[in-house]
Amino acid sequence: MKVLPLFMDGAAILEPKVYGDHRGYFMESYNEQVLHEQGIQHVFIQDNQSLSAEAGVLRGLHYQLQPKAQTKLVRVISGAIYDVIVDVRTSSPTFGRWKSVILSEYNQRQLLVPQGFAHGFCTLVPNSRVTYKVDAYYSPEHDRGILWNDPALAIDWPVTKPILSEKDQKHPLLKDAELNFD
Ligand SMILES: Cc1cn([C@H]2C[C@H](O)[C@@H](COP(=O)(O)OP(=O)(O)O[C@H]3O[C@H](C)C(=O)[C@H](O)[C@H]3O)O2)c(=O)[nH]c1=O
């Protein structure tokens, strides 16, 4: 498993070793010991999965407030996504900065999203299945979001008119969002 730092404070791209042969491929998609040896010490306690039937579905930008903030380890089972993280730690020198990574069934890349970062993705092809581990349980009371097209973020999404949930159409701008990451 290669670990490529993406941002300060723990965000990273993970690239598992893929063993291809005439049948297809095999890979260890997750190995706690391998990650611990590389300093990634999170204890993941919940697995999530979503299917987006169409390209242009945008989910996010989501985060959970402390004390239920989540580290996420995101990967794509099928299809491809434009994955985005935003630093929402108000005292961070990179507050409001974002990074994007393409995760797909072809590059098998994974994205480690630390606590204090909002997360969202836009699907690039139909039937994109995304699975991700989290190290804190879902807590609706702590679930928050930021508007996907907040002009202050100026995220370079691959779509201008995404398919959004009702909820994702109504998030506040970052400047108005409830944040408790110091
Ligand atoms: C996240 C979550 C949701 N739910 C329920 C709540 C809703 O009734 C339903 C759909 O939830 P939501 O619309 O928030 O799902 P997404 O829009 O895919 O949001 C997710 O995708 C973005 C990209 C993320 O990073 C978040 O982790 C996560 O919020 O599943 C649960 O029961 N458990 C959970 O852990």
The ligand as a MOL file (V3000), in Angstrom:
LIG
                    3D

  0  0  0     0  0            999 V3000
M  V30 BEGIN CTAB
M  V30 COUNTS 35 37 0 0 0
M  V30 BEGIN ATOM
M  V30 1 C -24.1160 9.0400 6.2110 0
M  V30 2 C -25.2190 8.1580 6.7210 0
M  V30 3 C -26.5260 8.2960 6.2880 0
M  V30 4 N -27.5030 7.4730 6.7850 0
M  V30 5 C -28.8510 7.6310 6.2800 0
M  V30 6 C -29.4170 9.0320 6.4390 0
M  V30 7 C -30.2990 9.2150 5.2280 0
M  V30 8 O -31.6190 8.7810 5.5180 0
M  V30 9 C -29.6980 8.2910 4.1730 0
M  V30 10 C -28.9350 9.0300 3.1030 0
M  V30 11 O -27.9940 9.8600 3.7720 0
M  V30 12 P -27.2790 11.0350 3.0010 0
M  V30 13 O -28.2650 11.6660 2.0550 0
M  V30 14 O -26.5570 11.8970 3.9760 0
M  V30 15 O -26.2010 10.2210 2.1390 0
M  V30 16 P -25.0860 10.9190 1.2270 0
M  V30 17 O -25.6260 12.1380 0.5650 0
M  V30 18 O -24.5300 9.8310 0.3900 0
M  V30 19 O -23.9780 11.4310 2.2430 0
M  V30 20 C -22.7680 10.7300 2.4420 0
M  V30 21 O -21.9030 11.0500 1.3890 0
M  V30 22 C -20.9740 12.1000 1.6220 0
M  V30 23 C -20.0640 12.2270 0.4260 0
M  V30 24 C -20.2260 11.9080 2.8630 0
M  V30 25 O -19.0010 12.0980 2.9650 0
M  V30 26 C -21.0090 11.5900 4.0470 0
M  V30 27 O -20.2490 10.6800 4.8490 0
M  V30 28 C -22.3520 11.0210 3.8610 0
M  V30 29 O -23.1920 11.9870 4.4350 0
M  V30 30 O -28.8220 7.3950 4.8680 0
M  V30 31 C -27.2310 6.4740 7.7180 0
M  V30 32 O -28.1290 5.7540 8.1560 0
M  V30 33 N -25.9480 6.3360 8.1620 0
M  V30 34 C -24.9250 7.1280 7.7040 0
M  V30 35 O -23.7550 6.9420 8.1300 0
M  V30 END ATOM
M  V30 BEGIN BOND
M  V30 1 1 1 2
M  V30 2 2 2 3
M  V30 3 1 2 34
M  V30 4 1 3 4
M  V30 5 1 4 5
M  V30 6 1 4 31
M  V30 7 1 5 6
M  V30 8 1 5 30
M  V30 9 1 6 7
M  V30 10 1 7 8
M  V30 11 1 7 9
M  V30 12 1 9 10
M  V30 13 1 9 30
M  V30 14 1 10 11
M  V30 15 1 11 12
M  V30 16 2 12 13
M  V30 17 1 12 14
M  V30 18 1 12 15
M  V30 19 1 15 16
M  V30 20 2 16 17
M  V30 21 1 16 18
M  V30 22 1 16 19
M  V30 23 1 19 20
M  V30 24 1 20 21
M  V30 25 1 20 28
M  V30 26 1 21 22
M  V30 27 1 22 23
M  V30 28 1 22 24
M  V30 29 2 24 25
M  V30 30 1 24 26
M  V30 31 1 26 27
M  V30 32 1 26 28
M  V30 33 1 28 29
M  V30 34 2 31 32
M  V30 35 1 31 33
M  V30 36 1 33 34
M  V30 37 2 34 35
M  V30 END BOND
M  V30 END CTAB
M  END
